[in-house]
Amino acid sequence: MSKHEEPDDAAASPADAPSTETAPRPPMTAWRRVRGAWRPRATRAQILAAILCAVLGFALVVQLRQTQQDEFAGLRQSDLVRILDDVNRRSDALEREAAALRETEFELQSGSDSQRAAIELAEQNVAVQGILSGRLPAEGPGLEITIVEGTKRITAARLFNVLEELRNAGAEAIDVNGIRMVTSSYFTDADQGVVIDGIPVSAPYRWSVIGDPQTLEPAIAIPGGAMATITTNGGRTTIQQKTLVEIRSVREPAEPKYATPDVGD
Amino acid sequence: MVTSDYSMGEYNVIPVFGLLIGIAAGLFLEPTVPVYLQPYLPIAVVAALDALFGGLRALLDGMFDDKVFLVSFLSNVVVAALIVFLGDQLGVGTQLSTGVVVVLGIRIFSNAAAIRRHLFKA
């Protein structure tokens, strides 16, 4: 009636075959009650197999879900460590790359900044050098000086002294009768007055000077100075401090023929 | 063999229902596998599948025994998990679980071949 009565097979289940298979099982009281409804032999084996199959199905589905949910869930520790190492290496490499790119960006930005600063400085220099070299018109506080000849002629040397004293006192821009004074300016004596930079000029000499008036006036009017020498020789001078002196005359500086800039240090 | 035919008809129904109920429970309950069980569950499932196929073959051979089935099912699962656990402790978990899966796979194939011979005589 049942397979249980076939005791002659040792390899009953290929999965495992304990030797107790052939021995008659002791009746179980718990199962006997269940047997009331069904055939005694079938019920127990069926329910047992059903329970095991249910466990198997449950575990199978759970494992399938687990595998689908998380690709890392089924991996063991060593594999996970290897993957983590890979990820770390990769993120390290990316971070290094990002740092290098940031550095490049910074360099480019600071490069353009320093270039702009250089251009600004150059523009500023152009203005400063232009005023000092007489290339640009200028305005600012300073002095208006008028020198009128007396009976004696005012020599070129005395006028040059005035120019020198003004320069010493820190005059930044000087104009004499519409002629801009530059570093190469010269005075020579002529029949009528003087010649300044090749242009004949006669008295009265009007000087427009831009600089600190408080410094320039005492310097030019110092006893025994250039002005004093002119007045003792019969000339008359007037010195006026002004808050705004305008110098419109300009002079294009000549290219240096012999001197070249020394770029070395 | 009268008993064999009779038992085949009766025995197959309820375990199949059990399998379906287990699958449905797994689908609806959506449990998460505890971390400490995660390395062993796949191997245990394969071992249980082996036991299932063995039981099926025994059924067709006419020598199914519920106790043998129970013991083989549980021992298969426990031994497989134990081997994997041991392999993990020894640092050869990956290789050993591969070996277990290969062995169980071979057994499943041979059992399936025996079942096929019973059903199709081929």
Boltz contact constraints between the chains, C-beta under 6 A:
constraints:
  - contact:
      token1: [A, 1]
      token2: [B, 3]
      max_distance: 6.0
  - contact:
      token1: [A, 3]
      token2: [B, 62]
      max_distance: 6.0
  - contact:
      token1: [A, 3]
      token2: [B, 63]
      max_distance: 6.0
  - contact:
      token1: [A, 3]
      token2: [B, 64]
      max_distance: 6.0
  - contact:
      token1: [A, 6]
      token2: [B, 63]
      max_distance: 6.0
  - contact:
      token1: [A, 9]
      token2: [B, 63]
      max_distance: 6.0
  - contact:
      token1: [A, 12]
      token2: [B, 58]
      max_distance: 6.0
  - contact:
      token1: [A, 12]
      token2: [B, 63]
      max_distance: 6.0
  - contact:
      token1: [A, 12]
      token2: [B, 65]
      max_distance: 6.0
  - contact:
      token1: [A, 12]
      token2: [B, 68]
      max_distance: 6.0
  - contact:
      token1: [A, 13]
      token2: [B, 54]
      max_distance: 6.0
  - contact:
      token1: [A, 13]
      token2: [B, 58]
      max_distance: 6.0
  - contact:
      token1: [A, 13]
      token2: [B, 68]
      max_distance: 6.0
  - contact:
      token1: [A, 13]
      token2: [B, 72]
      max_distance: 6.0
  - contact:
      token1: [A, 14]
      token2: [B, 54]
      max_distance: 6.0
  - contact:
      token1: [A, 14]
      token2: [B, 57]
      max_distance: 6.0
  - contact:
      token1: [A, 14]
      token2: [B, 111]
      max_distance: 6.0
  - contact:
      token1: [A, 15]
      token2: [B, 50]
      max_distance: 6.0
  - contact:
      token1: [A, 15]
      token2: [B, 51]
      max_distance: 6.0
  - contact:
      token1: [A, 15]
      token2: [B, 54]
      max_distance: 6.0
  - contact:
      token1: [A, 15]
      token2: [B, 72]
      max_distance: 6.0
  - contact:
      token1: [A, 15]
      token2: [B, 76]
      max_distance: 6.0
  - contact:
      token1: [A, 16]
      token2: [B, 72]
      max_distance: 6.0
  - contact:
      token1: [A, 16]
      token2: [B, 75]
      max_distance: 6.0
  - contact:
      token1: [A, 18]
      token2: [B, 71]
      max_distance: 6.0
  - contact:
      token1: [A, 21]
      token2: [B, 65]
      max_distance: 6.0
  - contact:
      token1: [A, 21]
      token2: [B, 68]
      max_distance: 6.0
  - contact:
      token1: [A, 42]
      token2: [B, 10]
      max_distance: 6.0
  - contact:
      token1: [A, 44]
      token2: [B, 66]
      max_distance: 6.0
  - contact:
      token1: [A, 45]
      token2: [B, 66]
      max_distance: 6.0
  - contact:
      token1: [A, 46]
      token2: [B, 11]
      max_distance: 6.0
  - contact:
      token1: [A, 46]
      token2: [B, 14]
      max_distance: 6.0
  - contact:
      token1: [A, 48]
      token2: [B, 66]
      max_distance: 6.0
  - contact:
      token1: [A, 48]
      token2: [B, 70]
      max_distance: 6.0
  - contact:
      token1: [A, 49]
      token2: [B, 15]
      max_distance: 6.0
  - contact:
      token1: [A, 50]
      token2: [B, 14]
      max_distance: 6.0
  - contact:
      token1: [A, 50]
      token2: [B, 15]
      max_distance: 6.0
  - contact:
      token1: [A, 50]
      token2: [B, 18]
      max_distance: 6.0
  - contact:
      token1: [A, 52]
      token2: [B, 73]
      max_distance: 6.0
  - contact:
      token1: [A, 53]
      token2: [B, 15]
      max_distance: 6.0
  - contact:
      token1: [A, 53]
      token2: [B, 18]
      max_distance: 6.0
  - contact:
      token1: [A, 53]
      token2: [B, 19]
      max_distance: 6.0
  - contact:
      token1: [A, 54]
      token2: [B, 18]
      max_distance: 6.0
  - contact:
      token1: [A, 54]
      token2: [B, 21]
      max_distance: 6.0
  - contact:
      token1: [A, 54]
      token2: [B, 22]
      max_distance: 6.0
  - contact:
      token1: [A, 56]
      token2: [B, 48]
      max_distance: 6.0
  - contact:
      token1: [A, 57]
      token2: [B, 19]
      max_distance: 6.0
  - contact:
      token1: [A, 57]
      token2: [B, 22]
      max_distance: 6.0
  - contact:
      token1: [A, 57]
      token2: [B, 23]
      max_distance: 6.0
  - contact:
      token1: [A, 58]
      token2: [B, 22]
      max_distance: 6.0
  - contact:
      token1: [A, 58]
      token2: [B, 25]
      max_distance: 6.0
  - contact:
      token1: [A, 58]
      token2: [B, 26]
      max_distance: 6.0
  - contact:
      token1: [A, 59]
      token2: [B, 45]
      max_distance: 6.0
  - contact:
      token1: [A, 60]
      token2: [B, 45]
      max_distance: 6.0
  - contact:
      token1: [A, 61]
      token2: [B, 23]
      max_distance: 6.0
  - contact:
      token1: [A, 61]
      token2: [B, 26]
      max_distance: 6.0
  - contact:
      token1: [A, 61]
      token2: [B, 27]
      max_distance: 6.0
  - contact:
      token1: [A, 62]
      token2: [B, 26]
      max_distance: 6.0
  - contact:
      token1: [A, 62]
      token2: [B, 31]
      max_distance: 6.0
  - contact:
      token1: [A, 63]
      token2: [B, 41]
      max_distance: 6.0
  - contact:
      token1: [A, 63]
      token2: [B, 42]
      max_distance: 6.0
  - contact:
      token1: [A, 63]
      token2: [B, 45]
      max_distance: 6.0
  - contact:
      token1: [A, 66]
      token2: [B, 33]
      max_distance: 6.0
  - contact:
      token1: [A, 73]
      token2: [B, 38]
      max_distance: 6.0
  - contact:
      token1: [A, 76]
      token2: [B, 39]
      max_distance: 6.0
  - contact:
      token1: [A, 76]
      token2: [B, 93]
      max_distance: 6.0
